[in-house]
Amino acid sequence: MPRARADLVMVGGKSPRQHIWEAIRAVNASPKELTTYAVARKSNHEDEAVRAYFRDLEKAGIVSKVRSIGRFDAEWFLLKDEGVEAPRVTKNGKVSNYAAGVENVWRALRILGEFSAAEASVAASINGASISEFGAHVYLSGLAKAGYVTRRGGTAGFKTRFSLVSARYTGPKHPIYQRDFDQVYDPNLDQVVWRKADQEVAR
């Protein structure tokens, strides 16, 4: 089955669950009750999609149900605010630590300025988060495509090293490399800052 175009499944570079997660955090920070209905209206997504994400988050221990409201609505309590990027959870409640890992890579890059993927993996694997050397290399390579970092080396005996381009530091929220669509979304700017498809069209 062919993959859907990025611009059909992403709005502003964000996945549907990213929009829902941001709505959860926004409603939770407001005087309103955190309900399925309130989040659906805030995120502009279907109630069923919001219910499904809440169910997965509940299994992961990120939210808990306070009470049911009628047949389809419910009030929720946010147990863990996982930060700006939507938690990646499966239907079984399994949570991926990748988002926390790349967030730590971005933070470490700002502090250290330069490192290899192996060094990035070590620096980022703290406070329960973890990212493999390969995962760090993929993320940093994505940042390099978008011009956030420069890269040198990559030859036998000299591992690739990535250096932060200081002028491209846009803020504390880590740029999100969406590998499936080969594009980079920057939550600090709220926009897709690089897209491979655009480069191919420009040729």
N, C-alpha and C positions, 0 to 999 in steps of 0.2 A: 504494500500500500504506500503510495507516495506521501512524503511529508508535506504538511501544509506550509504555505509561504509564511515567513516570519511576520509580515505585516498583517496577516489575517488572524494570527493567534496571539499577537502581542499588540498592546495598546501603549504607545509611548515607551516601548521597549520592555514593558512589564508583562508577566504572565498573569492569567486570571487569579491564581492563588496569591500572587504578590499584591494585587489590588485588594483582595479580600483581607489579607493579613494587615495591610495598612489601614483598612477600614476598622478592623478589630482593635488595633492600637488607638485609633482616633476616637472611636466610640468609648473605649475603656477609659480614656483620659478626659472624657466629657461627663457632665452630670447625668447623661442618659444611662439607662440600663443596657448592659451588653446582651443584646438579643439577636437571634438569627435574623429577624425582620429588619432591625436597625442596621445591621452590617450589610445585608443585601441591598438596602436602599442607599447606603453610603457608598458602597463599592460599585453599584450599578450592575450587579450580577444576579443571576437567577437564584431564588431561594434554595433550590435543591443543591446547587453547586456549593453554596455557603454551608448548608446543613452537612454535606459530605465532608467538607474540610473541617468543620467543627468536630465531627465524629472521629476523624483521623487524629486531630489534635488532642482530643480527650483520651484516646487510647495511648497517645504518647506522653500523657501527663502534663500537657501544656495548658489545657483548660479543664474545668470541671463543670458539669451541669448543675445549676442551682435549682431549677424547676422547669417543668414543661408548661407551656402556655398553649392550650388548645391541642389540636392534633399535629400541627406543623411547626409551631414556634417554640422557642425555649430561651431561658435566660442562662447566661454563662458567666463563669468567673475565670479571669486570666491568672493562672498560677505562675507562669514563667513568661516574662517578656523576653523573647529571643533576639531582639534587636531589629534592625531595619529590613533585613532580608527574610522573606517568608520561610519558615521552617519547612524542610523537605521531609514529609512524612508519608509512609505507605498506608494502605488500608489496615494493615496490622499494627500500626502505631510505631513502626521502626523509624528512627530519626537519623538522617545523614548529618555527620559532623563537618561536611565539606564547606558549608557556608561559614561556619565559625572559623574553620581553618584558613579560608581565603581572607576573611576579615583580619585575622591575625597577621597574615602575610602582608597585607596592605599597611597595617600599623607598624610592623617591623621594618618594612621598606622605608617608611617615613623616618624612622629613628636611625636605622643603619645606613641607608642610602644605597647600598650595593650588596648583593650576595648571589650565590649560586642557588639552584633549586634545592640542592641537598641542605644547604645552610638555612634556606627559607623554611624548609620542612621542620627542621629542628627548632628554629625560632618561633614558629607558629603553633607548634604542638604543646600548648599550655592550657591550663584551666579546663581540662576535659576535652578540648578541641584537638583535632589532629588532621594532618594532610600529608599524603605521601610525597616523596620526591617527584614522582611522575605528575601527581596532581598539581604540585607547586609549579612545575615546569610548564604544564599546559596553561595554567592561569597567567603566569608571567609572560608567556609567549603571546597570549591574547592581549595583555597590556602593551606589549611591544608593538603589535599590529596597530593599536590605537594611538601610539606615540607617548604613552605614559612612562615607558622605560626604554632605555637603549640596551642593546645586547652586544656582547663581544665574546670571542672565543668559540667554543663548540667544536674544536678540533681534537684530535687524539692527544691525550695527556693534558688537555686544558678545558675544563668544563665551562659551559656557557655561564657568563656572569651578567646579571641584570642590574642596571643602575637607574634610579629614579630621575626623571627629568623634572627638576624642581618647579619649573614654570607650569607643569601640567598637574601639579598637586591641587585638586579642586576642593578638598575637604576631607573630613574624617570617615565618611561612608565609602566603603570600598567599591570601586567600579566592578560591575558584574559582567564577566565574560560568558556569554551565552553560546557555548560551543556548538550546540545543535544547529544554530542559525548563523554561526560565525559572525557575531556582532558584539559590541561592548556597550552596555548601558551604564550611565553614570548617575546614580541617585542624587548626588550633590547638585547636578545640573538638571535632573529629571529629563534626560534625553538620551537617545542613542547617539553616541559620539563617533562610532565607526561601524561600518557594515561592509562586509566583503562584496555583497551584491552591488553596492554603489561603486566600488573600485572597478568591478568588471564592466559596468555600464560605461564608466568614464574612459575606458581604453579605446 
